[in-house]
Amino acid sequence: MFLFGAVCGVVAIAAFSWMMWTAKEMPELAPTVAGSLLAIGVCAAVWVYFQLGRGKSVLTAISVTTLTVGVLGLLAAWANYRGDELVVLGGLLVLAWWERSLLVAGAAAVLLLVGAVSLPPVTELVLVSAVLFLCAFVALARRKAVA
């Protein structure tokens, strides 16, 4: 099972890198490719959900990978997000889901909004730092209140 997860991770990283390259080099083609990946992901998810046949674990991996890369590709194509921003936001969303934290999910949403607005780099850096500092302060305050 570890090998299967590792292969899925390598495929996801390669697909994400290719999608970011496509969004940068061929912006007119990126929404089509991302939409196709979304369609493949939805078809695989429907197959698994309705139990239409064998291959549940493989189709689940295909669904998750293609849906994720498709959504990130659309964000990169339509809102001009960079790949590093999307990786950080994806990591924050996974952490929010894992910890069931609305605070982390809120931080990810605010960072997504800050990245969508065209700002000078220094202003963007200050805003992102302020959001992360504020969230860290709230997390520490909540931790002391619980303990």
N, C-alpha and C positions, 0 to 999 in steps of 0.2 A: 504494500500500500504506500510505503514511503517513496518508492521508485516512481509510482504512478503520480503522486503529488509533486515530486521533483520535475517530472517530465511536463506536467501541466503548468508548473511555474515557469519553466524555460520557454514553453510555447507562448504563454501569456506575455512574458517580457519581450520576446521577439515580435509578437503581434503588436504590442503597444509601441515598441520602437519603430516598427514599420509604419504604424498609423500616424505617429508624430512626424515622421519623415514625409509621409504623403501629405499631411496637413500643411507642412511648411513648403514643400517643393511643388506640389500640385493642388492648390487650395480648391480648384473647381472640381476635382475628383474626390476629395476627402469626404464630403457629405454622402456621396453615393456609396463609397466603400463602407463608411460607418453605418449607413442605413442597411446595407446588405448584411453586415455582421449582426446588427440588431435583429433582423429577420431570421437569420440562422439561429440565434440564441432563443428567440421566442418559439420557433418550431421545435427545437430540442427540449425546451421547458414544457411545452404542451405535450410532447411525446412522453416525457417522464411523469408529468402530473396525471395524465389520463391512463397511464400504464398500458401503452399501446404495443409494447413488445419488450424484448430483452435489451440489455445494455444501459441500465439505469445509471450506474456510476459514471460510465464514459459520457453519456449524454448530459448528465448533470455538470460534469467538468466542462464540456463543450459549451453548454448554456451559460454558465457563469463567466467563462473566459470571453466568449463572443459578446455577451451583453455588456460586460465591463469595458472592453476595448471599444465597442461601438459607441457607448455613451461618452467615454473620454474622447473619442475621435470627433464626435459632434461638438463637444465643448471646445476642443482645440480648433475646429474649423469655423464655428460660428462666433465664438467669443474671443478668439485669439489667445487662449491660454497656452502657456508653455508646458512642456512635458514635466519639468521638475515641480511646478505648481500642482499639477494633476496627481503626481505621485504622492506628494505630501498630503493633499486633500483626501486622496484615497486611503492612505494610511490612517489619517485621523478618523475617517468614517468607519473603517474597520475597527479601530480602537473604541470608538463610541458604541458600536454595536456589541463588541465583546464585553465591555464594561457596563453596558446599558446606561450610558452617561449622556444626559441631555446637554450638559455643559460642554462636553467635547463635540457633540453634534452641532451645537450652536456656534462654537468656535470655528468649526469647519465651514458652516454656512456663511458666517461673517467673512472668513478668509476668501471664500468663493466670490462673494460680492465685491470685496476689495480688489481681487484680481480681475474682475469683469470691468471695472471702471478704469479708464485710461488716465493714469496719474504719473507724475514724475517719479523716477525710481526712489529718490530719497523720501518722498512723501509716502509712497507705498511701503517702504521699509519701516518708517515710523508708525504707520497705522497697524501693520502686521505685528510689530513688536508690542504696541500698546494692547492689542487684542490678546496676544499670548500672555503678557504680564497681568492683565486684568483677570483672565481665566485662571492663571496660577494663583493669584491672590484670593479669588473666590473659592478655589479648591482648598487652599490652606485654611481659610476661614471656616468653611463647612467641616473640615476635618477636626478642627479644635472644638467646634460646637457639638459634634457627635461624641467626641472622646471625653 
